[in-house]
Every structure is written in structure tokens, then in C-alpha cells.
Amino acid sequence: MAYASKLKTKNQGNVPIGSNLFGTCTTASATVQKEVSLSDFDVLTEGVTVHVHMANDNSATDPTLKVGSTGAKSIVGDEWDADTVVAFTYHNNKWWLNGGGGSVSYREEPNSGGGTTAIIE
């Protein structure tokens, strides 16, 4: 997904404005480095939030999160259920888990354009 509107500021790269940052993580539960594919996401900016469909729960000790082409950073809060959408906010060189525990579910449904639409409940 390309982002039409971007904020360009010194030392922060391209930060999407008004876009929902959404990706999926299919990394195995026991793997420490969780990875999220998110095109055009190459610079971490203080305060950015990404919503991630976590296909698996977490059983790793001290997990990290790598979003797009950024490096893996520690996650503060490491509990979520499989097949849920959680939000992570980048702050102080770490990803902070803003939710989890199975309170949100995710599924995909076909849309009229021939693709799929993410349904978050």
C-alpha cells in the first residue's frame, strides 16, 4: 500500500498522515522476533501506532517487533491471544502494547473489487 500523503521532517523520514497502519504477523508463538510486513514503513517515529493482526499468541520471553524494514525493538507487554488485532505504539525506542488479551477479533471477507476487506470486531 502506498501512502499518498506523507510528512517529511528532518531525521524522521516519511511518516503516513491520516492513514491506518495495519499489518499481519504470522510469526510462530515461540519465536522471539515478531515480524510485520508493512510497505513504505522504513523509519520509526516517536508516537507512531500500528495495528497488527497477530495470527499466533506469544510464548517467547522478551519478544521484539520488527515492522517493515525497521529493526527489531523490544515489546513492552507481551500477552495477546491468537487471531486478534492489537495496537503497538513506538515510544522511547520500544513498542508498547496497547491492547490484547483477545478483546478484538479479526477476519477477512471478499469485497466487490475482487480483493478482501479486514473486518475488526
N, C-alpha and C positions, 0 to 999 in steps of 0.2 A: 504494500500500500504506500503510495507516495503522498506526501503531505504538501498541499498547495500553499499553505501559509506557514512561514517559519520565522522565528525570532532569531536574528543574528546579532550576537553580542560578543565582545572580546572574551576569549578564554572559555566560552560556553558552547560554541558550535551551533548547530541547528536544533532548536527546541520547538516541537509542534505546538501551535497555539490553537485552542478550541477543538483539538482532536482527541478522541478516545483512544488511548494507548492500550491495545488489547492483544495478548498473545497466548499461546498454549505451551505448557510444559509437560512433556511426556517422559521426563527423566525418571528412572526407577527409584522407588522409595528409599533404598539403602545407599544410593549414590549421593555423595556429598555435594557436588556441583550441579545444581539445577539450572537448566538452560531454557531460555525463551527466545524463539526466533521472532524478531521484530525488525522489518526492513526500515532503513533510514534512521535507525536508532544507534548512533555511534558515539555520543558524548553524554556522560552523566551530568545532570544539572541538579543542584540542590533544590529539593522540594518536588521534583517530578514524581508523578504517581503512575504506575502501570497496573492494569487489571489482568490477572493471569488465570486461565483455566488450568488448574492443577489436575492432571489426569490421574495421578497417584498421590497417596498420602506421603508423609515423611517419616522415616525411621532413622535417618542419618544424624549423627552427632555433629553439631556445629556446621549446619549446611550453609552453602553460599548460593548466590543467584547471579547468573550471567544473562543480561538482557541485550539482545542484538549483538553488536561487535564490541561492547564494553567488556571490561574484565570482570571476573567474579568478585563479588563483595559479600561480606558476612550478612546473614539474615538475623535480625533481632525478632525473636518469636519464631518458633519452628513447628507449630502444630496446625495442621489442616487435614481435612478429610479428602479422600479421592473423589474426583469428579465434582469439584467445587471451584468457584471463582473467588479469588482473593485479591486484595489490593496491596501493593507494596509501594511505600514512599521512600525515596532516596534522601537520606539526611546524615550528615556527619560521617561520610564515607561508608555507610551501611544501608541495607534495605530493611525497612521497618514494616513488619506485617501488620496490616490494618484490619484484618478480619480472619475468618477461617472457622474451623470447627463445624463445618457442614451446614451453615445457616443459609447458604446460597447454592442453588443447583444450576447446571448448565446443560444445554443440549443444542443440537443443530437441526434446522428444518430447511427443506428446499424452498427457494424463493422463485419469483416469477422470472428473474433474469437468468435462470439456469444454474445459479450458484447455491450457496447455503447462507442462512442467517443464524447468528448466535442468539439463543434465547436464554436470558439470565433471569432466574426466578428466585 
